[in-house]
C-alpha cells in the first residue's frame, strides 16, 4: 500500500491529472502486472474494487476510449522515474504482429537500462516492412526537442537502420551512432579502395574484435569501423563517429529492446491479444 501511494504521488506530480484518474492508472498497472496481459477482459478479472467484473470491464473500456493520453508527458514521467543519468544509450528498432489481416508495426525509440529498453517515443504503422528515413528522424527530433541533445550518449540500431541520409542526420545533430552495417557494405580499405566490409575482418576467430586503423569512408562519411565474428560465423560490423574502443560494448545494449518486445508480446504482457470484447 505504501508503494502504491508513492507511485500515485509521482504520477500526480508529473501527469497533472485528477486524483481519480491517477488512482485508476496505478490500479491498471497493478492489474497488468498481476494478469500479465493488456487484454481488458482479462484485466477486469483482477482489477481492484468491489464492482463486478462486467462493470470493471466497462470502466476500463470507457477510460481508454474517452480519455486522450499525452504520450510526451508519459515519456517525461518515464525519464523522471529512471535513476538520474547525464545521458542515455538510445536503441531503435521495430517489431510486428498481426490483428486478423491487419499489420501492427511499431517503430520504437527506447532507453537501454539494466537489461531492458524503456519505450520513450514510437510510431505505429499499418504497413509491413521497414521504416523510412524521415520516420526515424522524426522520432529522434521528438526526443531532442523534449529532453535535449545532451541527454543522448549514443544511438544503437541494427542493419535495417542504415543509409546516407540517416547517417548524415545523426552526424549533423552530433548524435554518435553505434550502428551495425551489412557485411557487404562498401568500406574503404587502408589503400582507400572500396571493398565489402567483411573483407576487412577476414581471419578473425569468433569473439575476437578488430578496430580498423583510422576512419574509413562509409556511406560517404568518415567513420570508425569495428568488427567481430559471431559463434555462427556471421560478421558483426559496427560503425561509429568516435570512441571506437567502447563501440562494441555500447552496441550490445541494443539487444535490450529485443527484451522489451519479448515482454510486450507473447513472453510478457501479450500485446497481440489486445482488443475490446464485443
Kinemage of the C-alpha trace (Angstrom):
@kinemage 1
@onewidth
@group {chain A} dominant
@subgroup {mainchain}
@vectorlist {calphas} color= white
{ca unk a 1} P 0.000 0.000 0.000
{ca unk a 2} L 2.890 2.357 0.809
{ca unk a 3} L 4.443 1.734 -2.611
{ca unk a 4} L 1.088 2.364 -4.321
{ca unk a 5} L 0.789 5.746 -2.597
{ca unk a 6} L 4.333 6.662 -3.660
{ca unk a 7} L 3.500 5.761 -7.238
{ca unk a 8} L 0.283 7.769 -7.123
{ca unk a 9} L 2.194 10.756 -5.742
{ca unk a 10} L 4.807 10.606 -8.507
{ca unk a 11} L 2.144 10.235 -11.187
{ca unk a 12} L 0.053 13.098 -9.805
{ca unk a 13} L 3.071 15.422 -9.729
{ca unk a 14} L 4.135 14.801 -13.339
{ca unk a 15} L 0.924 13.973 -15.165
{ca unk a 16} L -1.221 16.800 -13.845
{ca unk a 17} L -4.288 14.538 -13.913
{ca unk a 18} L -7.189 14.462 -11.491
{ca unk a 19} L -6.598 12.246 -8.463
{ca unk a 20} L -9.283 9.777 -9.606
{ca unk a 21} L -7.603 9.261 -12.984
{ca unk a 22} L -4.186 8.848 -11.377
{ca unk a 23} L -5.564 6.244 -8.986
{ca unk a 24} L -7.192 4.413 -11.901
{ca unk a 25} L -3.900 4.353 -13.856
{ca unk a 26} L -1.981 2.940 -10.882
{ca unk a 27} L -4.603 0.231 -10.348
{ca unk a 28} L -4.494 -0.532 -14.063
{ca unk a 29} L -0.709 -1.004 -13.986
{ca unk a 30} L -1.004 -3.282 -10.955
{ca unk a 31} L -3.626 -5.341 -12.785
{ca unk a 32} L -1.367 -5.606 -15.858
{ca unk a 33} L 1.462 -6.942 -13.693
{ca unk a 34} L -0.829 -9.431 -11.954
{ca unk a 35} L -2.532 -10.692 -15.114
{ca unk a 36} L 0.487 -10.369 -17.435
{ca unk a 37} L -1.738 -9.131 -20.231
{ca unk a 38} L -3.251 -5.934 -21.593
{ca unk a 39} L -6.423 -7.709 -22.666
{ca unk a 40} L -9.149 -5.643 -20.974
{ca unk a 41} L -11.499 -8.564 -20.415
{ca unk a 42} L -8.807 -10.459 -18.507
{ca unk a 43} L -7.676 -7.350 -16.618
{ca unk a 44} L -11.207 -6.840 -15.380
{ca unk a 45} L -10.903 -10.170 -13.555
{ca unk a 46} L -8.080 -8.885 -11.306
{ca unk a 47} L -8.803 -5.140 -11.256
{ca unk a 48} L -9.148 -3.773 -7.699
{ca unk a 49} L -12.565 -2.789 -6.364
{ca unk a 50} L -15.897 -4.242 -5.254
{ca unk a 51} L -17.718 -3.846 -8.578
{ca unk a 52} L -18.487 -6.945 -10.609
{ca unk a 53} L -16.228 -7.988 -13.471
{ca unk a 54} L -18.536 -6.691 -16.196
{ca unk a 55} L -18.640 -3.226 -14.596
{ca unk a 56} L -14.851 -3.174 -14.270
{ca unk a 57} L -14.514 -4.133 -17.913
{ca unk a 58} L -16.812 -1.305 -18.982
{ca unk a 59} L -14.840 1.133 -16.840
{ca unk a 60} L -11.560 0.051 -18.424
{ca unk a 61} L -13.002 0.324 -21.906
{ca unk a 62} L -14.521 3.747 -21.153
{ca unk a 63} L -11.215 5.116 -19.875
{ca unk a 64} L -9.218 4.199 -22.977
{ca unk a 65} L -11.926 5.161 -25.458
{ca unk a 66} L -12.760 8.574 -23.971
{ca unk a 67} L -9.536 9.911 -22.455
{ca unk a 68} L -6.722 11.161 -24.707
{ca unk a 69} L -3.281 10.443 -23.243
{ca unk a 70} L -0.414 12.845 -23.998
{ca unk a 71} L 2.447 10.423 -24.599
{ca unk a 72} L 5.025 13.202 -24.401
{ca unk a 73} L 4.071 13.579 -20.740
{ca unk a 74} L 4.344 9.808 -20.307
{ca unk a 75} L 7.860 9.947 -21.797
{ca unk a 76} L 8.820 12.671 -19.335
{ca unk a 77} L 7.403 10.591 -16.490
{ca unk a 78} L 9.477 7.563 -17.509
{ca unk a 79} L 12.644 9.681 -17.582
{ca unk a 80} L 11.770 11.073 -14.147
{ca unk a 81} L 11.234 7.614 -12.647
{ca unk a 82} L 14.514 6.231 -14.022
{ca unk a 83} L 17.642 6.865 -11.909
{ca unk a 84} L 19.318 10.144 -12.821
{ca unk a 85} L 21.948 9.943 -15.573
{ca unk a 86} L 23.657 12.601 -17.623
{ca unk a 87} L 22.997 10.784 -20.894
{ca unk a 88} L 21.387 7.623 -22.189
{ca unk a 89} L 22.070 4.890 -24.712
{ca unk a 90} L 19.141 5.014 -27.125
{ca unk a 91} L 18.081 1.970 -29.065
{ca unk a 92} L 15.897 1.977 -32.171
{ca unk a 93} L 14.038 -0.989 -33.606
{ca unk a 94} L 10.657 -2.173 -34.766
{ca unk a 95} L 8.503 -5.203 -34.183
{ca unk a 96} L 5.410 -6.587 -35.860
{ca unk a 97} L 2.336 -8.638 -35.175
{ca unk a 98} L -0.992 -9.159 -36.900
{ca unk a 99} L -4.527 -8.486 -35.651
{ca unk a 100} L -6.593 -10.508 -38.087
{ca unk a 101} L -5.383 -9.368 -41.502
{ca unk a 102} L -4.119 -6.038 -40.208
{ca unk a 103} L -0.409 -5.456 -39.554
{ca unk a 104} L 0.601 -3.669 -36.363
{ca unk a 105} L 4.156 -2.488 -36.919
{ca unk a 106} L 5.562 -0.120 -34.251
{ca unk a 107} L 8.886 1.679 -34.668
{ca unk a 108} L 10.176 2.270 -31.142
{ca unk a 109} L 12.863 4.547 -29.710
{ca unk a 110} L 13.837 3.362 -26.246
{ca unk a 111} L 16.326 3.932 -23.458
{ca unk a 112} L 18.536 0.958 -22.583
{ca unk a 113} L 18.648 0.320 -18.856
{ca unk a 114} L 19.762 -2.769 -16.937
{ca unk a 115} L 18.803 -5.404 -19.461
{ca unk a 116} L 15.647 -3.878 -20.921
{ca unk a 117} L 14.714 -0.855 -23.003
{ca unk a 118} L 12.078 1.593 -21.802
{ca unk a 119} L 9.944 2.837 -24.719
{ca unk a 120} L 10.023 6.630 -24.955
{ca unk a 121} L 8.605 7.538 -28.370
{ca unk a 122} L 7.123 5.382 -31.092
{ca unk a 123} L 5.179 5.374 -34.344
{ca unk a 124} L 2.763 2.577 -35.222
{ca unk a 125} L 2.246 1.660 -38.863
{ca unk a 126} L -0.393 -0.487 -40.516
{ca unk a 127} L 2.101 -1.334 -43.269
{ca unk a 128} L 4.551 -4.201 -43.452
{ca unk a 129} L 8.270 -3.681 -43.932
{ca unk a 130} L 10.926 -1.200 -42.935
{ca unk a 131} L 10.502 2.344 -41.724
{ca unk a 132} L 11.825 5.166 -43.869
{ca unk a 133} L 14.468 7.740 -43.002
{ca unk a 134} L 12.014 10.572 -42.310
{ca unk a 135} L 10.076 8.411 -39.841
{ca unk a 136} L 13.276 7.613 -37.951
{ca unk a 137} L 14.414 11.222 -37.959
{ca unk a 138} L 11.003 12.246 -36.635
{ca unk a 139} L 11.456 10.057 -33.545
{ca unk a 140} L 14.954 11.420 -32.914
{ca unk a 141} L 13.705 15.004 -33.261
{ca unk a 142} L 10.930 14.335 -30.728
{ca unk a 143} L 13.496 13.097 -28.216
{ca unk a 144} L 15.836 16.031 -28.832
{ca unk a 145} L 13.001 18.561 -28.577
{ca unk a 146} L 11.747 17.053 -25.309
{ca unk a 147} L 14.964 16.192 -23.490
{ca unk a 148} L 17.841 17.881 -25.332
{ca unk a 149} L 20.656 16.578 -27.480
{ca unk a 150} L 22.968 16.395 -24.464
{ca unk a 151} L 20.894 13.535 -22.998
{ca unk a 152} L 21.931 11.187 -25.817
{ca unk a 153} L 25.154 9.267 -25.222
{ca unk a 154} L 24.751 7.313 -28.471
{ca unk a 155} L 22.146 5.527 -30.547
{ca unk a 156} L 22.265 1.822 -31.345
{ca unk a 157} L 20.430 0.080 -34.162
{ca unk a 158} L 20.642 -2.997 -36.353
{ca unk a 159} L 21.374 -3.373 -40.085
{ca unk a 160} L 17.897 -2.200 -41.104
{ca unk a 161} L 18.729 1.339 -39.955
{ca unk a 162} L 21.414 2.438 -42.388
{ca unk a 163} L 21.783 4.811 -45.326
{ca unk a 164} L 23.477 8.060 -46.256
{ca unk a 165} L 20.617 10.385 -45.333
{ca unk a 166} L 20.076 8.699 -41.968
{ca unk a 167} L 23.766 8.791 -41.030
{ca unk a 168} L 24.002 12.348 -42.290
{ca unk a 169} L 21.207 13.432 -39.956
{ca unk a 170} L 22.770 11.762 -36.910
{ca unk a 171} L 26.214 13.220 -37.593
{ca unk a 172} L 24.754 16.685 -38.293
{ca unk a 173} L 22.985 16.583 -34.918
{ca unk a 174} L 26.223 15.268 -33.338
{ca unk a 175} L 24.499 12.091 -32.190
{ca unk a 176} L 27.030 9.289 -32.016
{ca unk a 177} L 25.881 6.204 -33.958
{ca unk a 178} L 26.742 2.705 -32.793
{ca unk a 179} L 25.030 1.025 -35.719
{ca unk a 180} L 25.548 -2.349 -37.318
{ca unk a 181} L 26.071 -2.397 -41.081
{ca unk a 182} L 25.582 -5.217 -43.568
{ca unk a 183} L 28.711 -7.238 -44.208
{ca unk a 184} L 28.618 -6.364 -47.910
{ca unk a 185} L 28.529 -2.605 -47.253
{ca unk a 186} L 31.344 -0.879 -49.116
{ca unk a 187} L 34.091 0.467 -46.841
{ca unk a 188} L 37.484 1.876 -47.797
{ca unk a 189} L 40.492 -0.297 -47.027
{ca unk a 190} L 43.929 1.009 -45.961
{ca unk a 191} L 44.658 1.976 -49.581
{ca unk a 192} L 41.442 3.943 -49.958
{ca unk a 193} L 39.744 1.323 -52.134
{ca unk a 194} L 36.081 0.468 -51.540
{ca unk a 195} L 35.653 -3.188 -50.581
{ca unk a 196} L 32.920 -5.223 -48.842
{ca unk a 197} L 33.221 -4.667 -45.109
{ca unk a 198} L 33.599 -8.391 -44.387
{ca unk a 199} L 36.862 -8.468 -46.339
{ca unk a 200} L 38.461 -6.257 -43.698
{ca unk a 201} L 37.772 -8.769 -40.936
{ca unk a 202} L 38.939 -11.999 -42.546
{ca unk a 203} L 40.862 -14.272 -40.218
{ca unk a 204} L 39.093 -13.250 -37.017
{ca unk a 205} L 38.111 -16.021 -34.665
{ca unk a 206} L 34.683 -15.947 -33.004
{ca unk a 207} L 34.727 -13.434 -30.153
{ca unk a 208} L 37.816 -11.560 -31.384
{ca unk a 209} L 37.279 -7.829 -32.008
{ca unk a 210} L 39.182 -5.756 -34.567
{ca unk a 211} L 39.132 -1.956 -34.737
{ca unk a 212} L 40.260 -0.782 -38.154
{ca unk a 213} L 43.024 1.783 -38.012
{ca unk a 214} L 41.782 5.327 -38.623
{ca unk a 215} L 38.478 6.477 -40.045
{ca unk a 216} L 37.098 4.824 -43.176
{ca unk a 217} L 34.668 6.060 -45.782
{ca unk a 218} L 31.203 4.530 -45.212
{ca unk a 219} L 28.065 5.904 -46.906
{ca unk a 220} L 30.133 8.941 -47.838
{ca unk a 221} L 31.185 9.719 -44.233
{ca unk a 222} L 34.444 9.150 -42.379
{ca unk a 223} L 33.638 6.690 -39.611
{ca unk a 224} L 35.413 4.199 -37.398
{ca unk a 225} L 34.679 0.563 -38.209
{ca unk a 226} L 34.738 -2.242 -35.654
{ca unk a 227} L 34.075 -5.907 -36.295
{ca unk a 228} L 33.874 -9.334 -34.739
{ca unk a 229} L 32.764 -12.817 -35.741
{ca unk a 230} L 29.751 -14.370 -34.028
{ca unk a 231} L 29.712 -18.048 -32.977
{ca unk a 232} L 27.518 -18.688 -36.033
{ca unk a 233} L 30.328 -17.460 -38.290
{ca unk a 234} L 28.375 -14.311 -39.187
{ca unk a 235} L 30.170 -10.962 -39.134
{ca unk a 236} L 29.058 -8.275 -36.691
{ca unk a 237} L 30.350 -4.950 -38.038
{ca unk a 238} L 29.643 -1.619 -36.361
{ca unk a 239} L 30.344 1.955 -37.408
{ca unk a 240} L 30.655 4.974 -35.152
{ca unk a 241} L 31.840 8.566 -35.183
{ca unk a 242} L 34.214 8.428 -32.223
{ca unk a 243} L 35.426 6.329 -29.284
{ca unk a 244} L 35.595 3.071 -31.278
{ca unk a 245} L 37.123 1.230 -28.332
{ca unk a 246} L 33.769 1.248 -26.491
{ca unk a 247} L 31.512 0.882 -29.542
{ca unk a 248} L 31.015 -2.877 -29.240
{ca unk a 249} L 30.060 -2.618 -25.557
{ca unk a 250} L 27.577 0.176 -26.261
{ca unk a 251} L 26.129 -1.686 -29.225
{ca unk a 252} L 25.498 -4.724 -27.019
{ca unk a 253} L 22.835 -2.663 -25.229
{ca unk a 254} L 20.804 -2.710 -28.439
{ca unk a 255} L 19.625 -6.193 -27.521
{ca unk a 256} L 17.695 -4.691 -24.609
{ca unk a 257} L 14.967 -3.528 -26.978
{ca unk a 258} L 14.507 -7.149 -28.042
{ca unk a 259} L 13.880 -7.941 -24.378
{ca unk a 260} L 11.290 -5.153 -24.334
{ca unk a 261} L 9.494 -6.619 -27.339
{ca unk a 262} L 9.517 -10.039 -25.703
{ca unk a 263} L 7.966 -8.554 -22.556
{ca unk a 264} L 5.282 -6.755 -24.546
{ca unk a 265} L 4.388 -9.751 -26.689
{ca unk a 266} L 3.926 -13.470 -26.092
{ca unk a 267} L 6.555 -13.807 -23.340
{ca unk a 268} L 5.126 -10.959 -21.286
{ca unk a 269} L 2.044 -8.765 -21.473
{ca unk a 270} L 0.630 -10.307 -24.677
{ca unk a 271} L 0.022 -7.159 -26.685
{ca unk a 272} L -1.107 -9.366 -29.574
{ca unk a 273} L -4.263 -10.220 -27.653
{ca unk a 274} L -5.331 -6.613 -27.096
{ca unk a 275} L -8.909 -5.987 -28.150
{ca unk a 276} L -12.239 -4.772 -26.846
{ca unk a 277} L -14.634 -7.595 -26.130
{ca unk a 278} L -17.925 -7.043 -28.034
